[in-house]
Amino acid sequence: MKIALDGPSGAGKSTVAKALAKKLGIIYVDTGALYRTIGLYVRDHGFEKSDIKNIIACLDKINLGMDFIDGKQIITLNGKEIGDEIRTGEIAMYASAVSAVPEVRAFLLETQRKIARENSVVMDGRDIGTVILPDAEVKIFMVASSEARAKRRFAELQAKGESCTYEGVLKDIMERDKNDSTRKAAPCVPAEDAIHLDNSDLDIDQTVERVIEIIENVKK
């Protein structure tokens, strides 16, 4: 089974997808982590988010590895395991920028499809149902208000000890929404056959239950 979970930044897609995969006993593929890893490489090599020429040039120097250990996705960048260094607000913005580059998307496309061909998966991202897995049996577009998403992200960053403000996080989310929804390459829009799920007023457990209900209804 292929489950595509799309939606804007901060809607809780990754957390829900991980919990869903665990409940269903299938593989969770964090596609956003792949873009974050490329964004990390670009940042660490001194290139600006807008430097498309050098972003494309970086691809020849990037060797991404992906493995699954006890159901957990492990990403390596040129042989080095990548951890929480990709989970910062700065790298999120880099990820948004590199994901708008068609050459980057093409670079990652076959990697993602190959995993789905060989396993039952739940993938989360922004164009899973429209581009990566257009043949997915279940497509869900998960949304939440900008304010709800900013509160969640602000709490996450505070828990990690990062210095930030709610206003700054909200601004970043709104900027990223605009970039992701208006980019020419695979914009963040729902597939025509996607089921919309607004979880502004739902916690993670409630959201997971709603997703499972949707999956069961699709199966019927």
C-alpha positions as CSV (number, residue, x, y, z in Angstrom):
1,M,0.0,0.0,0.0
2,K,1.1,3.5,-0.8
3,I,-0.2,6.4,1.4
4,A,0.6,9.9,0.4
5,L,0.4,12.6,3.1
6,D,0.8,16.1,1.8
7,G,0.4,19.6,3.2
8,P,2.1,22.8,4.3
9,S,5.0,23.1,6.8
10,G,4.0,22.6,10.4
11,A,0.8,20.7,9.8
12,G,2.2,17.7,11.7
13,K,2.7,15.5,8.7
14,S,5.9,13.9,9.8
15,T,4.7,13.2,13.4
16,V,1.4,11.7,12.1
17,A,3.1,9.7,9.4
18,K,5.6,8.2,11.8
19,A,2.8,7.2,14.2
20,L,0.7,5.9,11.4
21,A,3.5,3.7,10.0
22,K,4.1,2.2,13.4
23,K,0.4,1.4,13.9
24,L,0.1,-0.1,10.4
25,G,3.5,-1.9,10.5
26,I,4.7,-0.2,7.3
27,I,7.7,2.0,6.4
28,Y,7.7,5.8,6.9
29,V,9.6,7.8,4.4
30,D,10.5,11.3,5.5
31,T,10.9,13.0,2.1
32,G,11.4,16.4,3.7
33,A,14.5,15.1,5.4
34,L,16.0,14.5,2.0
35,Y,15.5,18.1,0.9
36,R,16.7,19.3,4.3
37,T,19.9,17.2,3.8
38,I,20.6,18.9,0.5
39,G,19.8,22.2,2.0
40,L,22.3,21.5,4.8
41,Y,25.0,20.7,2.2
42,V,24.3,23.9,0.3
43,R,24.4,26.0,3.5
44,D,27.6,24.3,4.8
45,H,29.4,25.0,1.6
46,G,28.6,28.7,1.8
47,F,26.0,29.1,-0.9
48,E,22.9,31.3,-0.6
49,K,19.4,29.9,-0.9
50,S,18.9,31.8,-4.1
51,D,22.1,30.6,-5.7
52,I,20.5,28.1,-8.1
53,K,23.6,27.6,-10.3
54,N,25.6,26.4,-7.4
55,I,22.8,24.4,-5.9
56,I,22.6,22.4,-9.1
57,A,26.4,22.1,-9.2
58,C,26.3,20.6,-5.7
59,L,24.2,17.6,-6.8
60,D,27.2,15.9,-8.5
61,K,29.0,16.1,-5.2
62,I,26.2,14.7,-3.1
63,N,25.8,11.0,-2.3
64,L,22.7,10.3,-0.3
65,G,22.1,7.0,1.4
66,M,18.9,5.8,3.1
67,D,18.3,2.8,5.3
68,F,15.6,1.6,7.7
69,I,16.7,0.2,11.0
70,D,13.8,-1.0,13.3
71,G,11.5,1.1,11.1
72,K,13.5,4.3,11.6
73,Q,14.8,6.1,8.6
74,I,18.5,6.7,8.6
75,I,20.0,9.2,6.1
76,T,23.6,9.5,5.3
77,L,25.3,12.4,3.4
78,N,28.5,11.3,1.7
79,G,28.9,8.5,4.2
80,K,28.1,10.5,7.3
81,E,24.9,9.8,9.3
82,I,22.6,12.9,9.5
83,G,20.9,13.7,12.7
84,D,19.0,16.7,14.2
85,E,21.2,19.3,12.5
86,I,18.7,19.3,9.7
87,R,15.8,20.1,12.1
88,T,16.5,23.9,12.5
89,G,14.4,26.8,11.1
90,E,17.3,27.9,9.0
91,I,17.7,24.5,7.3
92,A,13.9,24.4,6.8
93,M,14.2,27.6,4.7
94,Y,17.1,26.1,2.8
95,A,15.0,23.0,2.2
96,S,12.1,25.1,0.9
97,A,14.5,26.9,-1.5
98,V,16.3,23.8,-2.9
99,S,13.0,21.9,-3.3
100,A,11.9,24.6,-5.8
101,V,14.8,23.7,-8.1
102,P,13.6,21.1,-10.7
103,E,17.0,19.5,-10.9
104,V,16.9,18.8,-7.2
105,R,13.5,17.2,-7.4
106,A,14.6,15.1,-10.4
107,F,17.7,14.0,-8.4
108,L,15.5,12.7,-5.6
109,L,12.5,11.4,-7.5
110,E,13.7,7.9,-8.4
111,T,15.1,7.3,-4.9
112,Q,11.6,7.9,-3.4
113,R,9.7,5.8,-6.0
114,K,12.1,2.9,-5.7
115,I,11.4,2.6,-2.0
116,A,7.6,2.7,-2.6
117,R,7.9,0.0,-5.3
118,E,9.6,-2.3,-2.9
119,N,7.7,-1.6,0.3
120,S,4.3,-0.6,1.8
121,V,4.9,3.0,2.7
122,V,3.5,6.2,4.1
123,M,5.3,9.2,2.6
124,D,4.8,12.8,3.7
125,G,5.8,15.9,1.8
126,R,4.3,18.5,-0.5
127,D,3.9,16.8,-3.8
128,I,3.7,13.1,-2.9
129,G,0.2,12.6,-4.3
130,T,0.7,14.8,-7.3
131,V,4.2,14.0,-8.4
132,I,6.1,11.3,-6.4
133,L,3.3,8.7,-6.0
134,P,0.4,9.7,-8.2
135,D,-0.8,6.1,-8.1
136,A,-1.0,6.1,-4.3
137,E,-4.1,4.3,-3.0
138,V,-4.7,6.9,-0.3
139,K,-4.0,10.6,-0.7
140,I,-4.5,13.0,2.2
141,F,-3.9,16.7,2.2
142,M,-3.4,17.8,5.8
143,V,-3.7,21.4,6.7
144,A,-3.9,23.6,9.8
145,S,-4.2,27.4,10.4
146,S,-0.9,29.3,10.2
147,E,-1.4,30.3,13.9
148,A,-1.9,26.7,15.0
149,R,1.2,25.5,13.0
150,A,3.3,28.4,14.4
151,K,2.4,27.5,18.0
152,R,3.4,23.9,17.5
153,R,6.7,24.7,15.8
154,F,7.5,27.4,18.4
155,A,6.9,24.8,21.2
156,E,9.2,22.3,19.4
157,L,12.0,24.8,19.0
158,Q,11.7,25.9,22.6
159,A,11.9,22.3,23.8
160,K,15.2,22.0,21.8
161,G,16.5,25.1,23.5
162,E,16.6,27.2,20.3
163,S,16.3,31.0,20.6
164,C,13.2,32.1,18.7
165,T,10.0,34.1,19.0
166,Y,6.4,33.0,18.1
167,E,6.2,36.0,15.8
168,G,9.4,35.0,14.0
169,V,8.2,31.4,13.6
170,L,4.8,32.6,12.3
171,K,6.5,34.8,9.7
172,D,8.8,32.0,8.6
173,I,5.8,29.6,8.2
174,M,3.8,32.2,6.1
175,E,6.9,32.9,4.0
176,R,7.5,29.2,3.4
177,D,3.8,28.6,2.6
178,K,4.0,31.3,-0.1
179,N,7.2,29.8,-1.5
180,D,5.9,26.3,-1.5
181,S,2.5,27.0,-3.0
182,T,3.7,29.3,-5.8
183,R,6.9,27.6,-7.0
184,K,6.8,26.4,-10.6
185,A,8.3,23.0,-9.8
186,A,5.8,20.7,-8.0
187,P,4.0,23.3,-5.9
188,C,2.3,22.4,-2.6
189,V,-1.2,21.8,-3.8
190,P,-3.6,18.9,-3.2
191,A,-4.1,16.2,-5.7
192,E,-7.5,16.2,-7.4
193,D,-8.4,13.0,-5.6
194,A,-6.9,13.9,-2.2
195,I,-9.0,13.9,0.9
196,H,-8.6,17.1,2.9
197,L,-8.0,16.9,6.7
198,D,-7.9,20.1,8.8
199,N,-6.2,19.3,12.2
200,S,-6.0,22.8,13.6
201,D,-8.1,21.6,16.6
202,L,-6.9,18.0,16.8
203,D,-3.9,16.6,18.7
204,I,-1.6,14.0,17.2
205,D,-3.5,11.0,18.4
206,Q,-6.8,12.4,17.2
207,T,-5.3,13.2,13.8
208,V,-3.8,9.7,13.4
209,E,-7.2,8.2,14.2
210,R,-8.9,10.3,11.6
211,V,-6.3,9.2,9.0
212,I,-6.9,5.6,9.9
213,E,-10.6,6.2,9.4
214,I,-9.9,7.7,6.0
215,I,-7.7,4.7,5.0
216,E,-10.4,2.2,6.1
217,N,-13.1,4.1,4.2
218,V,-10.9,4.1,1.1
219,K,-10.3,0.3,1.4
220,K,-14.1,-0.2,1.5
